[in-house]
Amino acid sequence: MGKGEITGYIDVAQVTLYVFWIFFFGLIFWLRREDRREGYPLESDPTGKVKDIGAGILFARPKTFRVRTGETFTAPNFRRDARPVAARRVGSWPGAPLVPTGNPLVDGVGPAAWAERADRPDLTWDGRNKIVPARSDAHYTVASGDPDPRGMSVIGADGKVAGTVTDIWVDRAEHVVRYLEMTSASPGTGPLLVPMNLTKIVGNDRKGRSVKVRSILAEQFEQAPRIKSAESVTFLEEDRICAYFAGGALYATPARTEPLL
């Protein structure tokens, strides 16, 4: 036998290749089991019926995770999102688009949908609220030379005034402005926050500057989600706020839902 041969038909390189194939198959199989901890079992798009979850070998054994708050989370748990969808399908085929039956921004349809995240604030490494208004932490100020949005008017996509910025909400971990707190024509219950990345400060001088929000109209600020606490914002509240303002890019006006051509 030649150098490296085990038999006349098998050598070390061939065995190594087979071992790699077996290992790679096992890795892919393990990854596919692990990625089914959340989002499975699937459901039929046209009917909404839950599909067969398949044999037990296709799903990983339930694992319990301990989170920093002391709570536990077990996955897979096969829990379904039972929230009603305020929309109807235009057809019975898979992938058929949804047509809202109410106010999609409020009902959370399509791009305005939000996830049912935990209704508690995000925390920094040392246990403090991660996102807070600047009034709660004097350590954070607007850099000299940068425009301070506090006191500026908030202008909707229709060019009308929706309110006035009263404070900025900072991310203590990332050292960036996350939200602008503002007043509106409707006082509502709780502070009204606008995602900073969906705003733009326009104007040339301090006196004439304003905050432009192109995603929704001025009157639609009144129905935007509010937060319960004046000093913190929860995961759930953040998801709802961002969904509302981002969803306006499609649903703010009937024309936005129509094709460009």
C-alpha positions as CSV (number, residue, x, y, z in Angstrom):
1,M,0.0,0.0,0.0
2,G,1.1,3.5,-0.7
3,K,1.9,6.1,1.9
4,G,-1.3,7.3,3.7
5,E,-3.4,4.3,2.5
6,I,-5.5,2.3,5.0
7,T,-6.6,-0.3,2.5
8,G,-6.3,-0.6,-1.2
9,Y,-9.4,1.6,-1.6
10,I,-9.4,3.9,1.5
11,D,-6.7,6.4,2.5
12,V,-6.4,9.0,5.3
13,A,-7.5,11.9,3.1
14,Q,-10.7,10.1,2.1
15,V,-11.6,9.3,5.8
16,T,-10.9,12.9,6.7
17,L,-13.3,14.0,4.0
18,Y,-16.0,11.7,5.2
19,V,-15.6,12.8,8.8
20,F,-15.9,16.4,7.7
21,W,-19.1,15.6,5.8
22,I,-20.6,13.9,8.8
23,F,-19.6,16.8,11.1
24,F,-21.0,19.4,8.7
25,F,-24.3,17.6,8.3
26,G,-24.6,17.3,12.1
27,L,-23.8,21.1,12.5
28,I,-26.5,22.1,10.0
29,F,-29.0,19.7,11.6
30,W,-28.2,21.2,15.1
31,L,-28.5,24.8,13.8
32,R,-31.9,24.1,12.1
33,R,-33.2,22.6,15.4
34,E,-32.0,25.6,17.4
35,D,-33.4,28.2,15.1
36,R,-36.9,26.7,15.7
37,R,-37.0,27.8,19.3
38,E,-39.0,30.8,18.3
39,G,-41.4,31.5,15.4
40,Y,-42.4,27.8,15.0
41,P,-44.5,26.0,14.3
42,L,-45.4,27.8,11.1
43,E,-49.0,28.6,10.1
44,S,-50.7,28.5,6.7
45,D,-50.7,32.0,5.1
46,P,-54.1,31.8,3.5
47,T,-56.0,30.0,6.3
48,G,-54.0,30.8,9.4
49,K,-54.1,27.2,10.5
50,V,-51.1,25.9,12.4
51,K,-49.1,23.5,10.3
52,D,-47.9,20.1,11.5
53,I,-45.0,20.7,13.8
54,G,-43.4,17.5,12.6
55,A,-41.6,14.8,14.5
56,G,-40.0,15.6,17.8
57,I,-36.5,15.1,16.4
58,L,-36.9,18.2,14.3
59,F,-37.2,20.5,17.4
60,A,-34.7,21.0,20.1
61,R,-35.6,20.1,23.7
62,P,-37.1,23.0,25.7
63,K,-34.4,25.2,27.3
64,T,-35.0,27.7,30.1
65,F,-33.0,30.9,29.9
66,R,-32.5,33.1,33.0
67,V,-32.6,36.9,32.2
68,R,-31.0,39.6,34.2
69,T,-34.3,40.7,35.8
70,G,-34.6,37.3,37.5
71,E,-37.3,36.1,35.2
72,T,-37.1,32.9,33.1
73,F,-38.0,32.3,29.5
74,T,-38.5,28.8,28.0
75,A,-38.2,28.0,24.3
76,P,-39.6,26.4,22.3
77,N,-43.0,26.9,24.0
78,F,-45.3,26.9,20.9
79,R,-47.2,29.9,22.1
80,R,-49.1,31.7,19.3
81,D,-49.8,35.4,18.9
82,A,-53.6,35.4,19.3
83,R,-54.1,39.1,18.7
84,P,-56.8,39.8,16.0
85,V,-55.6,41.4,12.8
86,A,-57.7,44.4,11.7
87,A,-57.2,43.7,8.0
88,R,-58.5,41.4,5.3
89,R,-56.6,39.5,2.6
90,V,-57.2,40.5,-1.0
91,G,-56.9,36.9,-2.1
92,S,-56.6,33.3,-0.8
93,W,-53.2,32.7,-2.2
94,P,-50.0,32.6,-0.1
95,G,-48.5,36.1,0.2
96,A,-51.7,37.9,-0.6
97,P,-51.4,41.5,0.7
98,L,-53.5,42.8,3.6
99,V,-56.0,45.7,3.3
100,P,-56.6,47.5,6.7
101,T,-60.2,47.5,7.9
102,G,-59.7,50.3,10.4
103,N,-56.9,52.8,11.2
104,P,-53.7,50.8,10.5
105,L,-51.5,53.1,12.5
106,V,-53.6,52.5,15.7
107,D,-54.4,48.8,14.9
108,G,-50.8,47.9,14.1
109,V,-51.2,46.5,10.6
110,G,-48.3,45.9,8.2
111,P,-45.4,48.2,8.7
112,A,-47.2,49.7,11.7
113,A,-47.3,46.3,13.5
114,W,-45.4,45.9,16.8
115,A,-44.2,43.0,18.8
116,E,-45.5,42.2,22.3
117,R,-42.2,42.8,24.0
118,A,-41.8,43.1,27.8
119,D,-43.5,46.0,29.4
120,R,-40.5,47.1,31.4
121,P,-37.6,49.6,30.7
122,D,-34.3,48.5,29.2
123,L,-31.5,48.8,31.8
124,T,-27.8,49.7,31.7
125,W,-25.1,47.4,33.0
126,D,-25.4,49.0,36.4
127,G,-29.2,48.6,36.6
128,R,-30.3,52.1,35.8
129,N,-32.9,53.0,33.2
130,K,-31.2,53.1,29.8
131,I,-33.3,55.7,28.1
132,V,-34.3,58.7,30.1
133,P,-35.2,62.4,29.6
134,A,-32.3,64.8,29.8
135,R,-34.0,66.5,32.8
136,S,-33.4,63.3,34.8
137,D,-29.7,63.2,34.2
138,A,-27.7,66.5,34.1
139,H,-24.7,64.6,32.8
140,Y,-26.1,64.8,29.3
141,T,-26.2,68.1,27.4
142,V,-26.4,69.1,23.8
143,A,-22.9,69.8,22.4
144,S,-21.9,73.4,21.8
145,G,-22.6,74.4,18.3
146,D,-25.3,71.7,17.7
147,P,-28.9,72.7,17.4
148,D,-30.9,72.1,20.6
149,P,-34.4,71.0,19.5
150,R,-36.0,71.9,22.8
151,G,-38.5,74.7,22.2
152,M,-38.7,74.1,18.5
153,S,-42.0,73.5,16.7
154,V,-42.8,70.0,15.4
155,I,-44.1,70.1,11.8
156,G,-46.0,67.2,10.3
157,A,-45.8,66.0,6.7
158,D,-48.6,68.4,5.7
159,G,-46.6,71.4,6.9
160,K,-48.8,72.1,9.9
161,V,-47.6,72.5,13.4
162,A,-48.2,69.5,15.6
163,G,-46.7,70.7,18.8
164,T,-43.5,71.8,20.5
165,V,-40.4,69.9,21.7
166,T,-40.2,70.0,25.5
167,D,-37.2,67.6,26.1
168,I,-34.8,65.1,24.6
169,W,-34.5,61.5,25.7
170,V,-31.0,60.1,25.7
171,D,-29.6,56.6,25.6
172,R,-27.1,56.3,28.5
173,A,-25.4,53.3,27.0
174,E,-25.0,54.6,23.4
175,H,-24.8,58.4,24.3
176,V,-27.2,59.4,21.6
177,V,-30.6,61.1,21.4
178,R,-33.3,58.4,21.0
179,Y,-36.6,60.4,21.2
180,L,-37.9,63.9,21.4
181,E,-40.6,64.6,23.9
182,M,-43.3,67.0,22.7
183,T,-46.6,68.6,23.5
184,S,-49.6,68.2,21.1
185,A,-53.0,69.7,20.6
186,S,-54.5,66.7,22.4
187,P,-53.0,66.4,25.9
188,G,-53.7,62.6,26.1
189,T,-52.4,60.6,29.0
190,G,-48.6,60.4,29.4
191,P,-45.7,62.0,27.5
192,L,-45.6,61.8,23.7
193,L,-42.3,60.7,22.2
194,V,-41.1,60.9,18.6
195,P,-38.2,58.7,17.4
196,M,-35.2,61.0,16.8
197,N,-34.2,59.1,13.6
198,L,-37.5,59.9,12.0
199,T,-37.1,63.7,12.5
200,K,-35.1,66.4,10.8
201,I,-34.2,69.8,12.1
202,V,-34.8,72.3,9.3
203,G,-34.1,76.0,9.0
204,N,-31.0,78.2,8.9
205,D,-31.0,80.0,12.2
206,R,-31.9,79.2,15.8
207,K,-35.1,81.4,15.7
208,G,-36.4,79.9,12.5
209,R,-35.5,76.3,13.1
210,S,-38.2,73.6,13.5
211,V,-38.4,69.8,13.7
212,K,-39.8,68.1,10.6
213,V,-41.5,64.7,10.8
214,R,-42.4,63.5,7.3
215,S,-43.9,60.2,8.2
216,I,-47.2,61.4,9.6
217,L,-49.6,64.4,9.4
218,A,-49.9,66.9,12.2
219,E,-53.3,65.7,13.2
220,Q,-52.1,62.1,13.5
221,F,-49.8,63.0,16.4
222,E,-52.9,63.0,18.6
223,Q,-53.4,59.3,18.3
224,A,-49.7,58.3,18.7
225,P,-49.0,55.9,21.5
226,R,-48.2,57.5,24.9
227,I,-45.9,56.3,27.7
228,K,-47.0,55.7,31.2
229,S,-44.0,57.1,33.1
230,A,-42.5,60.5,32.6
231,E,-39.1,59.2,33.5
232,S,-38.8,55.9,31.6
233,V,-39.9,54.0,28.5
234,T,-40.5,50.3,28.2
235,F,-39.6,47.8,25.5
236,L,-43.3,47.5,24.5
237,E,-43.8,51.2,24.5
238,E,-40.7,51.7,22.3
239,D,-42.0,49.1,19.8
240,R,-45.4,50.7,19.6
241,I,-44.0,54.2,19.2
242,C,-41.6,53.3,16.4
243,A,-44.2,51.2,14.6
244,Y,-46.7,54.1,14.6
245,F,-44.3,56.7,13.2
246,A,-42.6,54.3,10.8
247,G,-46.0,52.9,9.6
248,G,-47.0,56.4,8.6
249,A,-44.6,56.2,5.7
250,L,-47.2,54.0,4.0
251,Y,-50.5,54.8,5.8
252,A,-50.4,58.5,6.6
253,T,-52.3,59.4,3.4
254,P,-54.3,57.2,1.0
255,A,-51.9,58.3,-1.8
256,R,-48.9,56.6,-0.1
257,T,-50.5,53.2,-0.4
258,E,-50.9,53.6,-4.2
259,P,-48.3,52.7,-6.8
260,L,-45.9,55.4,-8.0
261,L,-46.6,54.7,-11.7
